[in-house]
Amino acid sequence: MRNILSITLFFLINSCDSKKNTKKSWNDEDKDILYKECISYSQVILNYENNMASKYCDCLTNNLFQKYADYRTYYDEAQFYPTNILAEMEICKN
């Protein structure tokens, strides 16, 4: 009986471990990096003025922050399925 309680307690503690159950999210540094890269891209490649670049990047980054749980998820998607990211970029061009 004692062993059963010990095992149950062990699994209960492990399932409640906050480090293992933390939700992935974007940190401020990753958000800033992505936004700055977007501004640079939109000004250099798309030839957008500052105001248009800001609107475009607000749209794009907000969409990406909602679609991907964190920077790593976004990065993996961009590496393996770049057309998905390009589709998001096209949405914000209009």
C-alpha positions in Angstrom: 0.0 0.0 0.0 2.8 2.3 0.9 4.5 1.7 -2.5 1.3 2.5 -4.3 0.9 5.8 -2.5 4.6 6.7 -3.1 4.2 6.0 -6.8 1.0 8.0 -7.0 2.6 10.9 -5.2 5.6 10.8 -7.5 3.4 11.0 -10.6 1.3 13.7 -9.1 4.3 15.9 -8.3 5.8 15.3 -11.7 2.6 16.2 -13.5 2.4 19.4 -11.6 5.9 20.5 -12.1 5.6 24.1 -13.3 8.8 23.9 -15.4 7.5 21.1 -17.6 4.0 22.6 -18.0 5.0 26.2 -18.8 3.3 27.5 -21.9 5.5 28.6 -24.7 5.3 32.3 -25.5 7.2 35.0 -27.3 9.6 37.0 -25.1 10.1 40.7 -25.6 13.6 40.2 -27.0 12.4 37.9 -29.8 9.5 40.2 -30.6 11.8 43.1 -30.9 14.3 41.2 -33.1 11.5 40.0 -35.4 10.0 43.5 -35.7 13.4 45.1 -36.4 14.1 42.5 -39.1 10.7 43.2 -40.6 11.3 46.9 -40.7 14.6 46.5 -42.4 13.2 44.0 -44.9 10.2 46.2 -45.7 12.3 49.3 -46.3 15.2 47.7 -48.2 13.4 45.0 -50.2 9.9 46.4 -50.5 11.0 50.0 -50.6 8.4 51.1 -48.1 8.5 54.5 -46.4 8.7 54.5 -42.6 5.0 54.8 -42.0 4.1 52.0 -44.5 6.8 49.8 -43.1 5.5 50.2 -39.6 1.9 49.4 -40.7 3.1 46.3 -42.6 5.3 45.1 -39.7 2.5 45.7 -37.2 0.3 43.5 -39.3 2.8 40.8 -39.9 4.3 40.5 -36.4 0.8 40.4 -34.8 -0.2 37.6 -37.2 3.0 35.7 -36.5 2.7 36.2 -32.7 -0.9 34.7 -32.9 -0.1 31.9 -35.2 3.2 30.6 -33.6 3.6 29.8 -30.0 7.1 31.2 -29.8 10.1 32.2 -31.8 11.4 28.6 -32.1 8.1 27.4 -33.6 8.2 30.3 -36.0 11.8 29.7 -36.9 11.3 26.0 -37.6 8.3 26.8 -39.8 10.3 29.4 -41.7 13.1 26.9 -42.3 11.0 23.9 -43.3 7.9 25.6 -44.8 8.9 29.1 -46.0 5.8 29.4 -48.2 3.6 29.6 -45.0 5.6 32.6 -43.9 5.4 34.1 -47.3 1.6 33.7 -47.3 1.5 35.8 -44.0 3.7 38.4 -45.7 1.3 38.6 -48.7 -1.7 39.1 -46.4 -0.1 42.2 -44.9 1.0 43.7 -48.1 -2.6 44.6 -49.0 
